Amino acid sequence: MMSLQIQMYQLSRLLHDYHRDLYNHLEENEISPSLYAAPWFLTLFASQFPLGFVARVFDIIFLQGTEVIFKVALSLLSSQETSIMGCESFENIVDFLKTTIPDMTQPQMEKIITQVFEMDISKQLHAYEVEYHVLQDELQENVNPCDEGEPLEKLERANTHLKRQNMDLLEKLQVAHAKIQSLESSLESILTRENKMKTAIQSLEQEKITYQKTLEQIMKYLPAEALSDCELLLKEVNYNPNNKIK
């Protein structure tokens, strides 16, 4: 859970440094990254985004590491900055972030992926992580022992809520994984059937060629009066759309 808190802080700092207007708009409406981005980080976008997009993200994560999650999140938010700024209430913004952003078109997906490859934020992420730990150390040093009771209760309640949210997200992740496995199995079955159909078509085309050659050989030995019927039959085999093998 501490790792997620650090990640949320890092994302918040990225917004602050790269998209200040958007950051201020979200802060004014009391919308922290944990409200919308926690599921993105916990499930690697699988809980809300299309399967094709998630697969692309997984590929880049394998290539570049977990830094990609920040790049994708930042690109998603920046690409919709104008629309988010147009939302004027807490409910509208949260609904837009959780519902509208994941509903992307194919060109939008490609644009996000392109931006991810062009972005380099590794130094900033490291600096923000160090900054987070320094701030936490300062907060702990400044805590008044007499006032620890109430904050501790709040932290425990918040921790319980986050654990519950985490369990819900893990369940969603399991469902997403099951869906991915089912789709992969279906795709494999479709590809197998397609290969069988291609093989059958090739076999039928070969049979057609063989029959044509056989018919042509037979025609050489037929009397002239029977040739017209055979020629008509050969024409039908060659040109009739109902007999043509595609």
N, C-alpha and C positions, 0 to 999 in steps of 0.2 A: 504493500500500500504506500510505503514511503517513496518507492520508485515512481508510482503514479503521481504523487504530490509534486515531486521534482519535475516530472514531465509537464504537468499542468503549469507550473511556474515558468518553465522554459518557453512553452508556447505563448504564455501571456507576455513574456518579455520580447519574444519575436514580433508579436503584434505591436507592442509598444514602440519598438525600434524601426519596424519596416512599414507599418500601416497605422500611424498614430491616430488619424481621424476615426478609423474603425475601432481601434482600441478604446478611445474615449467614449464612443457611442455605446459600446458594450458595457463599459464601466458605469456610465450614467444610468443605464438600465439594470445595473446590478447583475450582469450576466458574466459569470466566470467561466473559464474553459472547462471546468469539471462538469458543468451543466450539459454541455453538448459534445465535448471532445473526449471525455472519459471512455465512452463506448468505442470510439474510433481506435483509441490506443489499446484497450483491453482485448478487443476482438480483431484488431488489424483491419477495421472497416467492414468486416464480414456481416455484422449485425444489421447494417442499414443500407449498404451500397450494393449495386448490381454485381452478380457473380463474375462477369467478365472484367469489370473494373478491379475487383478484389484480386483476381488472378494476376492481373498486370502488376498490382502493388506488391503481391507476394514475390513475383519474379525480380522486381527491383530491390526488394529487401534482401533477397538471397545474394544479389549482386553488390549492394552498397551498405547493407546493415540497417539497424533500427533507426538511424538518422532519417531514413526515407519517410517514416511515419510523420515526422515534423514537417518535412517538405510537402508531403501530400496535404496535410491539414492546413498549412499556410497557403498553399496554392488554391485549395478549395475556398477558403475564406476570402482571399484577395480577388479571386475571379468573380465572386458575388458581392463585392464590397458595396457597390452602388445600390443593389437591391436590399442589402442588410441595412444600410444607412436610411433607406426609405421606410423601414419598419419602425413604428413610433412607440410601441409598447413592449413590455416584457414578454407577454404571451405571443405576440406576432413574431418577435425575433426568434424565440425558442422554437416555435412551430416551423419557421422558415429554415432554421439551422438543422432541425431534425428530419424534416419532411421534404422540403423543396430542394435543398442542396444535393441529397443523394439521388434525386430523380434527374440524372444528367442525360444529355444526348451523346451520341457517339463522338461528334466533333468536340464537345466540351471535355469528354474523357481524354481524347488525344491531346488536347491543349494542356490539360493538367499534367499528363505524363511527360510532355515536352518540357514544361516548366520545372518539373522535378529533376530532370537530367541537367538542366542549366543552373540549378541552384547549388550553392555551397555555403552551408551554415555550421560546419563542424566546429570552428573556432568559437563561434557565438554560443553554441550549445554547451561547450566545455566551460566557458566563462560564466554562463548563467547558472550552471550547476554549482560551481565554486561559490558564486554569489548567494545562492540559496542556503548553502551550508553555513556561510558566514552570518547571514541574517538569522538563521535558526539558533546559532550559538549566542548571538547577542540577545535574542528574545529570552532564552533560558537564563542568561545571566541577570536579566532585568526583572525576572518574575519575583514578586513579593511572596514569601512563604505564607503570609497571612491570607493572601487572596487566592491560594492555589485550589481551594475546594470547589468553588463554582466553575472556574474554567475547566477543571478536570472533569466535572460532570458533563459540561458541554462537549468536551473532546470525546468522552466516552459515548455520548449520544450520537455525535457526528460519525464516530468510528463504527458504531453499530449500523447506522444508516448506510455508510459506505460499504460495509461488509454485505449487507442485504442487497445493495445495488450490484455489487461485484458478483454475488451468486446469481442474480437475475441475468447479468451479462454473460456469465459462464454458461448458463443454460441456453441462452440465445446462440452462443458460439458453438455449443454441441449440436444444436439444431442446424446451424449453418454448415458445419462439417458434414453432418449426415446428408444434407441436401447436396453438397458438393460431391460426395461419394456416389450418391444416387445418380446425379447428372453424368458423372464420369462413366459409371456403369452403362447408362443409357447410350452415351456417345460411343462407347466401345461396341455395344450391340449393333448400333446403327452402322458403324464402319464395317463391322463383320458382314452384315447383310448387304451392304453396298458392294463389298469385294466379291461376294457370292454372285450377285446380280451381274457384275462386270464379267465374271468368269462365264456365267451362263450365256450372256450376250455374245461374247467372243466365240463360244462353242456353236451357237446358233448361226452366227455369221459364217463360220467355217463350213457348217453343214450346208448352208445356202450355196456357197461357192462350189462345194462338191456336187450338189444336185444340179447346178447350172452346167457344170462341165460334163456330167453324166448325160444330161439331156442333149447337149450339143453333140456328144459322141453318137447318141442314138439316132439323132436327126440325119447323120451322114448315111445311115443304112436304110432309111425309110423311103418309100416311093414318093414321087413328087406330089401326088394327090393328098398324102397325109401330112406333108410338111406344113401346110398353112395352119392346121390345128396346133401343131407343136410350136410353130413360131409364135402363135398367139399366146400359148401357155408360157413360153419363155419370156415373152414381153411382160406378161402379168407378174411373173416372178421378179423381173428386174425393176418394173416401174410402178406396180400397184402399191399405193401408200399403206394399204391394210396388210400387205405382206412384207413391207420394208422393215428391216431390223435396224433399230436406231442404236 
